[in-house]
C-alpha cells in the first residue's frame, strides 16, 4: 500500500512537471519560441518553472484524495493561465501577473471584444489532458486514509512555505534569470517572459503592491515629509480643477513619416496654442488604464490595492472645501472604481449603472460625455474637482474601414493594418473636436483649469503590427523608442477667469514628466503650495522628472539607473511614499 501511494505521488510529480512545461510553452511560444526553448534547456530555470505546479499538484492530491481530480485542477490552473497569457500577450503586449486575478471579471467581459479562438495546438493539449485524466480516474482509486492525507498535506505545505517560497521569491535568483537574449532587454514584458511564464507568475505574487523600502524607518520618512508644511488654497484662488484622461489618446501627427489629415488633430492643436502642453511618460502600453489614472490623482509612483482611506490629492481638495467627483461612462466595476474612488477621496462617482445608462448607448461619445462634465461643473455650489475618464476610443479597432482615409496610403502598407489605424484616427478625430468644443463652453464660466491627457498608447494590431507598418520605433533600448512607447500628450488649459485669478496665462511648452507629477505641476503654475506631499513631489520633479519602467529622466537625459545624489533622492521618495500610503486618512 505504501508503494502504491508512493507511485501515485511520483505520478503527480511527473504530470506536474509536464503541466509546468506545457504552461511555459503555451504561455510563451507565440511571443518568442527561442525564448521558450532556452527556458526548457536550462535545467535550473526549468526546475523553477515546474516547482509551483509540483507543489500545487501535491497539495491538491492530498487535499482531495483523488489523483485525477487534483491533477485536473492543477492543469486547469497553470495551463489555463498559460493560454490566458498567450492571448494577453497577443492583444495587449503584456503578461498575466498575479494581481490580474483580482480583475478576472473585467478581463472576461473585455475578452469578448477580441477575436479569441483556441488554436489547434490548444485543442490538442486540452484533449490530451482529458485523456490522461480519464486514465487516472479508471486506474487509480482513492485508497489513502484521511489521516495520512492530512500528514501529507501538512508536509507539502511546510515545504511550500519554506523551501518553495525561498526558491520562487528569492530576488537574487529572479534577478540572475533576467538576461534577455531574445526580445527587447529594456522591455518589462521581455524580462518577465525570459524567465518562463509559471516562474514569473509565481514570483509576481510577492511583487504585488508596494513593498517596504530597504532601510525604511517610519520616523525618518515622517521627518522627510515634515520638512514641508501643508498650506491651504486661498479662497480667491480656489478655481475649478477638471482632469480628463482620454482613452488611448496619442498624437500620431508628431511622426514625420506619416501624412495624417490635419482635421484629425485640429481641435487638439487649436487648444494647445492657448495652453501649456507637453508629454506624460507613462508606465503602460496598450492597456492598464488605471495605472495612469490613479497615479495622477494620488501622486504615487507605484500603486497598491486600495482597500482603506488612503491619502491622495483628491483628499486634499476635499479637505479644502471642494466637491470631489469622478465621471466614467462605463461600468462602475471596471478596475473596482466604485469601491476604490471613495477611499481616495472622491465623494461622488457617476458611471454607467447609476447615470450614463440614460443615454442608451454602450459607448457614450466623448462629445456627449464632455457635455456632462460641463453640466456637473456648472451645477456645483462648491469649488469643483473632477476626475473624468473617457471610453470612446477603446480598442480593438476593426481591420476593415469604409470611411474616407485619414492617413495617406504608402508603399509597404497592408490593408488590414491600414484599416486599424484609420479606425483609430476616426475616433481620435471626434475626441479632438470634443476637446475644442468643451474648452469653448468653459471660456466664460467660473474660473476653471482643465487638464486633458492620454492614459497610454493604443493597441494597434497583434504584436504591434501597425506600429511596425508605420515605421514607428518602439525599441525600449533607445531614448526615442522609449518615448514613442510610453509618451502621451497632456494639455493644461485655463479659461479667462482662472488666468485672472491665478495670474498666469497658462501658455507655452510644458515639461515631460511621469503622471504622478501632473497635479504638482499645475500647483506650480498656479503658484500654490498644496499639502506637504505635493511640495515634496515638486522638489523631486526638479531632480528626477520621469520614474519609468527601467528608466529615469534626470535633467534632459534618460538613464537606466540612478547614482549618487539622484539615487538618494529616489530612495527618500520611496520611503516618503510608503509612509504616506500606510497612513490612514479620516473622512
C-alpha positions as MATLAB code, in Angstrom:
seq = 'XXXXXXXXXXXXXXXXXXXXXXXXXXXXXXXXXXXXXXXXXXXXXXXXXXXXXXXXXXXXXXXXXXXXXXXXXXXXXXXXXXXXXXXXXXXXXXXXXXXXXXXXXXXXXXXXXXXXXXXXXXXXXXXXXXXXXXXXXXXXXXXXXXXXXXXXXXXXXXXXXXXXXXXXXXXXXXXXXXXXXXXXXXXXXXXXXXXXXXXXXXXXXXXXXXXXXXXXXXXXXXXXXXXXXXXXXXXXXXXXXXXXXXXXXXXXXXXXXXXXXXXXXXXXXXXXXXXXXXXXXXXXXXXXXXXXXXXXXXXXXXXXXXXXXXXXXXXXXXXXXXXXXXXXXXXXXXXXXXXXXXXXXXXXXXXXXXXXXXXXXXXXXXXXXXXXXXXXXXXXXXXXXXXXXXXXXXXXXXXXXXXXXXXXXXXXXXXXXXXXXXXXXXXXXXXXXXXXXXXXXXXXXXXXXXXXXXXXXXXXXXXXXXXXXXXXXXXXXXXXXXXXXXXXXXXXXXXXXXXXXXXXXXXXXXXXXXXXXXXXXXXXXXXXXXXXXXXXXXXXXXXXXXXXXXXXXXXXXXXXXXXXXXXXXXXXXXXXXXXXXXXXXXX';
ca = [
       0.000    0.000    0.000;
       2.882    2.391    0.816;
       4.399    1.580   -2.571;
       1.051    2.297   -4.236;
       0.879    5.710   -2.545;
       4.492    6.437   -3.488;
       3.790    5.572   -7.124;
       0.803    7.917   -7.129;
       2.831   10.757   -5.614;
       5.626   10.251   -8.176;
       2.992   10.229  -10.901;
       1.603   13.513   -9.560;
       5.123   14.981   -9.625;
       5.740   13.717  -13.168;
       2.463   15.050  -14.530;
       3.036   18.355  -12.707;
       6.392   18.689  -14.447;
       4.605   18.158  -17.748;
       1.997   20.773  -16.723;
       4.794   23.226  -15.910;
       6.466   22.628  -19.287;
       3.129   22.926  -21.084;
       2.473   26.246  -19.320;
       5.908   27.521  -20.362;
       5.261   26.550  -23.986;
       1.617   27.627  -24.270;
       2.227   30.857  -22.372;
       5.214   31.957  -24.426;
       5.678   30.199  -27.779;
       3.806   32.872  -29.743;
       5.752   35.649  -28.022;
       9.156   34.075  -28.653;
       9.712   30.389  -29.308;
      13.528   30.700  -28.953;
      12.912   32.240  -25.524;
      10.723   29.266  -24.558;
      13.319   26.850  -25.872;
      16.018   28.447  -23.711;
      13.832   28.061  -20.607;
      13.291   24.369  -21.344;
      17.011   23.784  -21.981;
      18.139   25.467  -18.733;
      17.772   22.806  -16.020;
      17.638   25.260  -13.100;
      15.196   27.614  -14.821;
      13.054   24.658  -15.860;
      13.006   23.437  -12.257;
      11.824   26.875  -11.093;
       9.047   26.825  -13.698;
       7.902   23.372  -12.618;
       8.207   23.997   -8.879;
       4.882   25.806   -8.426;
       2.896   23.202  -10.436;
       4.577   20.376   -8.461;
       3.761   21.927   -5.085;
       0.229   22.747   -6.218;
      -0.230   19.243   -7.652;
       0.812   17.536   -4.405;
      -1.302   19.922   -2.334;
      -4.409   19.170   -4.393;
      -3.661   15.426   -4.362;
      -3.529   15.241   -0.571;
      -6.386   17.709   -0.149;
      -8.834   15.956   -2.496;
      -7.577   12.386   -2.193;
      -8.157   11.719   -5.903;
      -5.239   11.827   -8.286;
      -7.325   12.581  -11.364;
      -9.207   15.450   -9.703;
      -6.113   17.064   -8.191;
      -4.196   16.730  -11.465;
      -7.124   18.090  -13.451;
      -7.396   21.203  -11.265;
      -3.637   21.680  -11.416;
      -3.724   21.582  -15.210;
      -6.724   23.891  -15.294;
      -4.850   26.456  -13.195;
      -1.456   26.509  -14.902;
      -2.325   25.560  -18.479;
      -5.361   27.837  -18.260;
      -3.161   30.707  -17.100;
      -0.716   29.878  -19.890;
      -3.467   30.150  -22.503;
      -4.680   33.406  -20.937;
      -1.116   34.730  -21.081;
      -0.891   33.719  -24.754;
      -3.854   35.931  -25.632;
      -2.964   38.808  -23.341;
       0.465   38.992  -24.949;
      -1.102   38.827  -28.383;
      -3.624   41.604  -27.804;
      -2.005   43.762  -25.132;
       1.749   43.016  -25.293;
       1.518   42.469  -21.558;
       1.909   39.297  -19.496;
      -0.546   37.880  -16.961;
       0.510   38.591  -13.380;
      -0.934   37.519  -10.049;
      -2.527   40.944   -9.478;
      -4.583   40.403  -12.647;
      -6.602   37.707  -10.889;
      -8.369   40.486   -8.997;
      -9.695   41.726  -12.347;
     -10.851   38.380  -13.732;
     -14.461   39.527  -14.221;
     -13.307   42.630  -16.107;
     -10.958   40.529  -18.235;
     -13.758   38.100  -19.068;
     -16.024   40.867  -20.314;
     -13.273   42.717  -22.162;
     -12.164   39.496  -23.909;
     -15.499   39.475  -25.733;
     -14.274   42.459  -27.748;
     -11.360   40.462  -29.182;
     -11.457   37.619  -31.698;
     -10.287   34.849  -29.383;
     -10.240   31.341  -30.808;
      -8.435   28.305  -29.448;
      -5.738   27.178  -31.858;
      -5.500   23.527  -32.882;
      -2.477   23.255  -30.588;
      -4.549   24.370  -27.617;
      -7.318   21.939  -28.531;
      -4.877   19.029  -28.841;
      -3.334   19.875  -25.473;
      -6.739   20.053  -23.766;
      -7.831   16.754  -25.310;
      -4.561   15.134  -24.222;
      -5.117   16.206  -20.628;
      -8.693   14.953  -20.707;
      -7.465   11.563  -21.937;
      -4.866   11.427  -19.143;
      -7.490   12.314  -16.543;
      -9.793    9.551  -17.758;
      -6.949    7.028  -17.453;
      -6.072    8.250  -13.961;
      -9.693    8.051  -12.864;
     -10.060    4.490  -14.158;
      -6.769    3.017  -12.928;
      -6.009    4.868   -9.683;
      -8.575    4.624   -6.928;
      -8.713    6.837   -3.807;
      -7.399    4.452   -1.163;
      -5.261    6.704    1.052;
      -6.651    7.066    4.560;
      -7.724   10.523    5.716;
      -5.119   10.758    8.494;
      -2.290   10.034    6.044;
      -3.634   12.674    3.662;
      -3.597   15.240    6.484;
       0.037   14.393    7.283;
       0.960   14.565    3.598;
      -0.831   17.897    3.168;
       0.939   19.327    6.221;
       4.362   18.257    4.912;
       3.717   19.677    1.436;
       2.507   22.999    2.834;
       5.520   23.122    5.141;
       7.771   22.519    2.131;
       5.891   25.147    0.117;
       6.195   27.921    2.683;
       9.853   27.226    3.465;
      11.974   25.927    0.605;
       9.376   26.611   -2.105;
       8.857   30.197   -1.006;
      12.599   30.748   -0.739;
      13.189   29.485   -4.280;
      10.287   31.212   -6.008;
      10.519   34.593   -4.262;
      14.305   34.922   -3.955;
      15.139   38.292   -5.592;
      18.717   37.274   -6.376;
      17.627   34.112   -8.154;
      14.960   36.034  -10.049;
      17.436   38.752  -10.957;
      20.008   36.297  -12.336;
      17.391   34.897  -14.697;
      16.706   38.329  -16.183;
      19.125   38.222  -19.124;
      17.092   38.797  -22.287;
      18.689   37.006  -25.218;
      15.608   37.187  -27.401;
      13.316   40.209  -27.348;
      13.964   43.696  -26.007;
      16.268   43.809  -22.993;
      14.651   47.077  -21.829;
      11.105   45.807  -22.045;
       9.381   44.620  -18.856;
       7.372   42.005  -20.767;
      10.525   40.516  -22.298;
      12.210   40.415  -18.897;
       9.145   38.696  -17.453;
       8.820   36.105  -20.219;
      12.520   35.277  -20.461;
      12.217   33.681  -17.023;
       9.391   31.391  -18.143;
       5.715   32.098  -17.528;
       4.942   29.831  -14.496;
       8.024   31.014  -12.585;
       7.478   34.692  -13.389;
       3.790   34.414  -12.499;
       4.548   32.731   -9.162;
       7.164   35.381   -8.382;
       4.646   38.145   -9.148;
       2.698   37.069   -6.045;
       5.480   38.550   -3.922;
       5.770   41.717   -6.005;
       2.077   42.630   -5.810;
       1.615   46.015   -4.140;
       4.275   48.290   -2.663;
       6.994   46.589   -0.651;
       8.685   48.270    2.287;
      11.807   50.133    1.067;
      15.169   48.875    2.227;
      16.212   50.658    5.398;
      12.736   52.097    5.934;
      12.176   53.900    9.197;
       8.798   55.468    9.870;
      10.185   58.340   11.921;
      12.764   59.147    9.260;
      10.133   59.103    6.489;
       7.857   61.354    8.511;
      10.725   63.775    9.129;
      11.454   63.948    5.378;
       7.826   64.840    4.686;
       7.552   67.227    7.627;
      10.200   69.469    6.042;
       7.265   70.861    4.093;
       4.279   72.444    5.784;
       0.880   71.854    4.219;
      -0.785   75.044    3.077;
      -4.385   75.851    2.313;
      -5.610   77.194   -1.005;
      -6.634   80.854   -0.549;
     -10.363   81.250   -1.154;
      -9.793   83.680   -4.002;
      -7.611   81.092   -5.799;
      -9.984   78.141   -5.473;
     -10.536   77.598   -9.177;
     -12.358   74.548  -10.539;
      -9.919   71.776  -11.489;
     -11.045   69.287  -14.152;
      -8.859   66.337  -15.126;
      -9.899   64.411  -18.246;
      -7.966   61.236  -19.011;
      -8.654   60.171  -22.598;
      -8.665   56.520  -23.599;
      -5.693   55.528  -25.803;
      -5.205   59.148  -26.903;
      -1.918   59.979  -28.592;
      -0.777   62.444  -31.211;
       0.484   60.481  -34.229;
       0.939   63.657  -36.248;
       4.303   64.053  -34.492;
       5.777   61.315  -36.692;
       7.171   62.986  -39.842;
       6.833   59.843  -41.965;
       3.025   59.855  -41.576;
       0.729   62.015  -43.697;
      -2.355   62.380  -41.492;
      -5.338   64.507  -42.467;
      -4.938   67.788  -40.491;
      -8.579   67.607  -39.377;
      -7.800   64.632  -37.103;
      -5.854   66.709  -34.583;
      -7.154   70.204  -35.485;
      -9.147   70.539  -32.263;
      -6.197   69.448  -30.126;
      -3.800   71.798  -31.939;
      -6.130   74.770  -31.532;
      -6.417   74.161  -27.801;
      -2.655   73.581  -27.461;
      -1.997   77.057  -28.868;
      -3.698   78.579  -25.835;
      -2.410   76.084  -23.263;
       0.628   74.623  -21.580;
       1.315   71.338  -23.345;
       3.845   68.546  -23.065;
       4.056   64.799  -22.584;
       3.315   62.356  -19.832;
       5.760   59.455  -19.756;
       3.524   56.631  -18.556;
       4.394   53.147  -17.310;
       1.908   51.303  -19.513;
       1.328   50.478  -23.178;
      -1.907   49.483  -24.959;
      -3.696   48.786  -21.672;
      -3.634   49.205  -17.902;
      -5.578   52.484  -17.882;
      -5.912   52.509  -14.128;
      -2.159   52.903  -13.642;
      -2.054   56.390  -15.168;
      -5.441   57.336  -13.709;
      -4.583   56.611  -10.097;
      -1.054   57.953  -10.287;
      -2.327   61.354  -11.403;
      -4.868   61.530   -8.573;
      -2.559   60.170   -5.835;
       0.959   61.230   -6.788;
       2.362   57.732   -6.217;
       4.999   56.164   -8.462;
       3.688   52.668   -7.732;
       0.198   51.561   -6.780;
      -1.121   49.168   -4.178;
      -4.543   47.653   -3.527;
      -6.607   50.492   -2.086;
      -8.946   48.955    0.479;
      -8.951   51.724    3.093;
      -8.906   55.506    3.114;
      -5.544   56.376    1.561;
      -4.088   59.848    1.229;
      -4.343   61.424   -2.210;
      -4.664   64.770   -3.936;
      -8.439   64.228   -4.073;
      -8.478   64.130   -0.260;
      -6.552   67.391   -0.200;
      -9.106   69.084   -2.469;
     -11.955   67.632   -0.400;
     -10.431   68.973    2.810;
     -10.101   72.370    1.125;
     -13.879   72.506    0.690;
     -14.049   71.219   -2.882;
     -16.724   68.939   -4.255;
     -14.772   65.898   -5.489;
     -16.375   63.945   -8.304;
     -15.357   61.233  -10.764;
     -17.101   60.514  -14.075;
     -16.734   57.453  -16.319;
     -19.336   56.459  -18.929;
     -18.681   52.741  -18.471;
     -19.390   50.170  -15.760;
     -18.529   51.120  -12.196;
     -16.939   47.743  -11.523;
     -14.188   48.331  -14.073;
     -10.963   48.359  -12.037;
     -13.211   48.351   -8.970;
     -13.609   52.136   -9.304;
     -16.897   52.323   -7.431;
     -15.213   50.889   -4.320;
     -11.757   52.451   -4.690;
     -12.679   56.018   -5.664;
     -14.321   56.772   -2.278;
     -11.250   55.666   -0.303;
      -9.157   58.026   -2.456;
     -11.333   60.997   -1.507;
     -13.863   61.005   -4.365;
     -17.248   61.895   -2.823;
     -19.387   61.205   -5.886;
     -18.808   58.758   -8.735;
     -21.099   58.723  -11.779;
     -20.800   55.695  -14.075;
     -22.871   53.612  -16.480;
     -25.153   51.886  -13.993;
     -26.074   54.937  -11.909;
     -26.056   57.695  -14.534;
     -24.791   57.182  -18.105;
     -27.171   54.336  -18.988;
     -29.760   57.075  -19.577;
     -28.112   57.712  -22.956;
     -28.950   54.156  -24.095;
     -25.543   53.799  -25.734;
     -22.939   51.203  -24.816;
     -20.178   53.614  -25.861;
     -21.096   57.155  -24.857;
     -19.416   59.536  -27.368;
     -16.833   61.923  -25.972;
     -18.865   64.925  -27.140;
     -21.817   63.761  -25.044;
     -19.579   62.789  -22.125;
     -17.769   66.141  -22.158;
     -21.102   67.989  -22.059;
     -21.940   66.132  -18.850;
     -18.623   67.282  -17.351;
     -19.530   70.886  -18.122;
     -23.009   70.410  -16.699;
     -21.767   68.979  -13.394;
     -19.171   71.734  -13.088;
     -21.825   74.425  -13.589;
     -24.185   72.872  -11.029;
     -21.561   72.610   -8.299;
     -22.118   75.090   -5.491;
     -18.620   74.496   -4.160;
     -15.209   74.745   -5.784;
     -15.117   71.708   -8.064;
     -12.515   68.955   -8.527;
     -13.283   66.432  -11.240;
     -11.538   63.267  -12.431;
     -13.077   62.067  -15.700;
     -12.086   59.002  -17.734;
     -13.312   58.530  -21.320;
     -14.066   55.260  -23.065;
     -14.845   56.140  -26.686;
     -11.530   55.163  -28.295;
     -11.031   51.861  -26.513;
      -9.575   49.138  -28.744;
      -9.539   46.827  -30.516;
     -10.084   48.668  -33.782;
     -11.663   46.871  -36.740;
      -9.433   45.673  -39.595;
     -11.964   46.908  -42.158;
     -12.546   50.590  -42.900;
     -15.166   52.150  -45.168;
     -14.762   55.862  -44.476;
     -12.544   58.488  -46.083;
      -8.893   57.571  -45.350;
      -7.348   59.802  -42.695;
      -3.828   58.530  -43.303;
      -2.309   58.658  -46.770;
      -1.515   55.243  -48.202;
       2.173   54.481  -48.694;
       4.076   51.631  -50.303;
       4.613   48.824  -47.813;
       1.268   49.260  -46.051;
      -1.169   46.344  -45.817;
      -4.964   46.631  -45.930;
      -5.761   45.134  -42.505;
      -3.324   47.306  -40.530;
      -4.194   50.337  -42.665;
      -7.848   49.854  -41.692;
      -6.936   49.592  -37.986;
      -5.039   52.885  -37.931;
      -7.796   54.666  -39.879;
     -10.479   53.410  -37.491;
      -8.353   54.607  -34.589;
      -7.819   58.044  -36.146;
     -11.544   58.372  -36.873;
     -12.261   58.117  -33.147;
      -9.408   60.468  -32.261;
     -10.798   62.995  -34.741;
     -14.108   63.046  -32.836;
     -12.316   63.386  -29.497;
     -10.212   66.286  -30.782;
     -13.361   68.101  -31.883;
     -14.905   67.431  -28.462;
     -11.819   68.892  -26.725;
     -12.187   72.185  -28.549;
     -15.956   72.306  -28.019;
     -15.533   71.735  -24.292;
     -12.968   74.499  -23.847;
     -15.225   76.868  -25.804;
     -18.117   76.062  -23.461;
     -15.940   76.862  -20.423;
     -14.403   80.117  -21.708;
     -16.741   82.479  -19.875;
     -17.633   80.199  -16.971;
     -16.415   80.132  -13.395;
     -12.584   80.127  -13.149;
     -11.624   76.675  -14.390;
      -8.460   74.796  -15.340;
      -8.839   71.671  -17.493;
      -6.135   69.058  -17.982;
      -6.535   66.699  -20.940;
      -4.154   63.751  -21.132;
      -3.826   60.299  -22.668;
      -3.629   57.197  -20.490;
      -1.441   55.109  -22.821;
      -0.666   54.400  -26.446;
      -3.345   52.474  -28.350;
      -3.381   48.767  -29.141;
      -2.680   48.645  -32.875;
      -2.702   45.093  -34.172;
      -1.324   41.830  -32.906;
       2.311   42.129  -31.814;
       2.195   45.876  -32.617;
       1.820   45.165  -36.337;
       0.522   48.660  -37.156;
       3.452   50.363  -35.423;
       5.782   48.212  -37.492;
       3.928   49.081  -40.682;
       4.117   52.791  -39.831;
       7.847   52.502  -39.077;
       7.414   53.799  -35.525;
      10.424   52.863  -33.385;
       9.399   51.074  -30.187;
      12.893   49.965  -29.216;
      12.985   50.497  -25.462;
      16.777   50.411  -25.531;
      16.873   53.900  -27.046;
      15.565   57.140  -25.561;
      13.478   57.830  -28.679;
      11.988   54.342  -28.764;
      11.223   54.563  -25.054;
       9.401   57.847  -25.519;
       7.484   56.534  -28.537;
       6.380   53.564  -26.439;
       5.319   55.369  -23.264;
       4.599   59.023  -24.093;
       1.132   60.538  -24.351;
       0.210   64.229  -24.665;
      -1.135   66.458  -21.927;
      -2.721   69.897  -22.254;
      -3.232   72.286  -19.327;
      -5.841   74.845  -20.348;
      -7.254   77.733  -18.291;
     -10.241   79.924  -19.052;
     -10.246   83.723  -18.666;
     -11.397   83.636  -15.081;
      -8.699   81.194  -13.986;
      -5.970   83.118  -15.782;
      -7.018   86.285  -13.976;
      -7.328   84.658  -10.551;
      -4.092   82.672  -10.809;
      -2.206   85.454  -12.634;
      -0.855   83.061  -15.261;
      -1.684   82.882  -18.976;
      -1.128   79.088  -18.979;
       0.531   79.161  -22.416;
       3.791   77.592  -23.524;
       5.824   74.424  -23.764;
       5.495   72.260  -20.686;
       7.899   69.714  -19.255;
       7.766   65.986  -19.885;
       7.178   64.033  -16.665;
       5.581   60.998  -15.032;
       1.796   61.035  -14.389;
       2.391   61.423  -10.636;
       3.696   64.949  -11.287;
       0.715   66.288  -13.275;
      -1.137   67.946  -10.378;
       2.072   69.131   -8.662;
       2.970   70.814  -11.963;
      -0.435   72.534  -12.066;
       0.111   73.779   -8.500;
       3.471   75.220   -9.599;
       1.819   77.058  -12.487;
      -0.911   78.301  -10.151;
       1.701   79.487   -7.618;
       0.151   77.238   -4.968;
       1.948   75.047   -2.442;
      -0.574   72.339   -1.622;
      -0.054   69.724    1.056;
       3.365   68.561    2.239;
       3.492   65.618   -0.215;
       2.582   67.912   -3.121;
       5.543   70.112   -2.224;
       7.789   67.080   -1.767;
       6.949   65.912   -5.293;
       7.539   69.372   -6.739;
      11.036   69.274   -5.304;
      11.631   65.693   -6.513;
      10.417   66.504  -10.028;
      13.147   69.128  -10.330;
      15.707   66.316   -9.971;
      14.017   63.201  -11.415;
      11.155   64.088  -13.750;
      10.443   60.556  -15.014;
      10.250   57.428  -12.888;
       9.521   54.828  -15.522;
       9.899   51.192  -16.465;
      13.640   50.527  -16.150;
      14.444   54.162  -16.951;
      14.595   57.544  -15.255;
      14.889   61.035  -16.624;
      17.458   63.170  -14.861;
      17.736   66.635  -16.346;
      17.370   66.120  -20.090;
      18.809   62.609  -20.126;
      17.238   59.179  -19.767;
      19.305   56.806  -17.644;
      18.892   53.141  -16.766;
      19.960   53.522  -13.135;
      20.480   56.273  -10.576;
      23.668   57.066   -8.707;
      24.878   59.441   -6.026;
      22.503   62.226   -5.025;
      19.898   61.125   -7.566;
      19.721   57.653   -6.024;
      19.365   59.161   -2.576;
      16.558   61.418   -3.834;
      14.766   58.385   -5.281;
      15.299   56.240   -2.179;
      13.931   59.008    0.023;
      10.903   59.377   -2.244;
      10.134   55.659   -1.895;
      10.281   55.960    1.895;
       8.011   59.005    1.983;
       5.636   57.376   -0.476;
       5.461   54.179    1.579;
       4.822   56.204    4.735;
       2.002   58.153    3.100;
       0.459   55.025    1.594;
       0.175   53.414    5.004;
      -1.107   56.372    6.980;
      -4.889   56.052    7.093;
      -6.963   59.127    6.325;
     -10.040   60.069    8.315;
     -13.075   61.224    6.380;
];
